[in-house]
Amino acid sequence: MGATAKKDHIEMLVSIDDFTARVGLINSYIELEWLGFKLNNYCASFKPANLSALLEFCRINSEYHVVTYVSPGRYVNKYVSGARTYCLANGDKNPALVLNHLIDPQRHLIEEDVISSALAMLRDIKGSGKG
């Protein structure tokens, strides 16, 4: 009996936190500076101008890999040529892992919680006599 493989199989994650934890996404520009990168942004992302340094770093340091932002809300756990933004990671290297937080069925509840929390903080500031 022959074996089969699903070449186009992906594992879709909808939680940013789950994806970040699993792939080991480095989202601190301070940590990237400690690793030797001098980026001109605070979101710990690499633009095409910094791509050669990122790829060389990953070639030398095999525990790291590239995560690519391919479209709004969608990250893939591998290098994809021609993208506008890349990230560094040091966790699970499975290239079939994909994040698309825009399809999270709980997204509207999460956004509502964030907005409610922000409004509560603003009310607290306004009511404290300090604002």
C-alpha positions in Angstrom: 0.0 0.0 0.0 1.4 3.4 -1.0 1.6 6.4 1.2 0.0 9.7 0.4 0.7 13.2 1.5 -1.4 16.4 1.5 0.9 18.9 -0.2 -1.5 21.8 0.3 -2.5 21.0 3.8 -2.3 23.9 6.2 -3.0 24.2 9.9 -5.0 27.4 10.3 -4.8 29.2 13.6 -7.1 32.2 14.4 -5.6 33.3 17.7 -2.7 35.7 17.5 -1.6 34.6 21.0 -1.6 30.9 20.1 0.3 31.5 16.8 2.9 33.8 18.5 3.5 31.2 21.3 3.7 28.2 19.0 6.1 29.7 16.4 8.0 31.7 18.9 7.4 35.0 17.2 9.8 37.6 18.4 7.7 40.8 18.7 10.1 42.9 20.8 12.4 45.3 19.0 14.6 45.3 22.1 15.2 41.5 21.7 16.0 42.0 18.0 18.5 44.8 18.9 20.1 42.4 21.4 20.4 39.8 18.5 22.2 42.5 16.4 19.4 44.0 14.3 19.1 47.7 13.9 15.5 48.3 12.7 13.9 51.7 12.3 10.5 50.6 13.8 9.1 49.5 17.1 6.9 46.7 15.8 9.8 44.2 15.4 9.1 43.7 11.7 11.5 43.5 8.8 11.0 45.3 5.5 12.5 44.1 2.2 15.5 46.4 2.8 16.4 44.4 5.9 15.6 41.0 4.4 19.1 40.0 3.4 20.3 40.4 7.0 17.4 38.5 8.3 17.9 35.6 5.9 21.6 35.5 6.6 21.0 35.5 10.4 18.6 32.5 10.0 21.1 30.7 7.8 23.8 31.0 10.5 21.4 30.5 13.4 19.3 27.4 12.6 17.1 27.7 15.7 15.5 30.8 14.1 13.2 31.1 11.1 11.3 33.6 9.1 7.5 34.3 9.4 5.9 36.2 6.5 3.0 38.6 6.6 1.4 37.8 3.3 -1.9 39.7 3.4 -4.1 41.6 5.9 -4.5 39.3 9.0 -2.5 36.4 7.5 0.9 35.2 8.5 2.6 32.1 7.2 5.3 30.3 9.1 7.9 30.4 6.4 9.7 32.7 4.0 7.7 33.8 1.1 9.5 35.9 -1.6 8.0 39.3 -2.6 6.2 40.1 0.7 6.3 43.5 2.3 6.9 42.4 5.9 8.8 39.6 7.6 9.3 38.6 11.2 11.8 36.5 13.1 10.7 33.4 15.2 12.5 30.7 17.2 9.7 28.1 17.9 7.9 25.6 15.8 9.2 25.7 12.2 6.2 23.8 10.6 5.7 25.7 7.3 2.0 24.6 7.2 1.1 26.8 10.2 -0.9 29.8 9.1 -2.5 32.6 11.2 -5.6 34.4 10.0 -7.0 36.2 13.0 -9.6 38.0 10.8 -11.6 34.7 10.6 -11.7 34.1 14.4 -15.4 33.4 15.2 -14.8 35.2 18.6 -13.2 38.2 17.0 -16.2 40.5 17.5 -16.3 39.6 21.2 -12.6 40.2 21.6 -12.8 43.6 20.0 -15.8 44.5 22.1 -13.8 43.5 25.3 -10.8 45.6 24.2 -13.0 48.7 23.4 -14.9 48.3 26.7 -11.7 48.1 28.7 -10.3 51.2 26.9 -13.4 53.2 27.6 -13.4 52.1 31.2 -9.8 53.3 31.6 -10.7 56.6 30.0 -13.6 57.0 32.4 -11.3 56.3 35.3 -8.8 58.9 34.2 -11.5 61.5 33.5 -13.2 60.8 36.9 -9.9 60.8 38.9 -9.4 64.6 38.6 -6.0 64.0 37.1 -7.1 64.3 33.4 
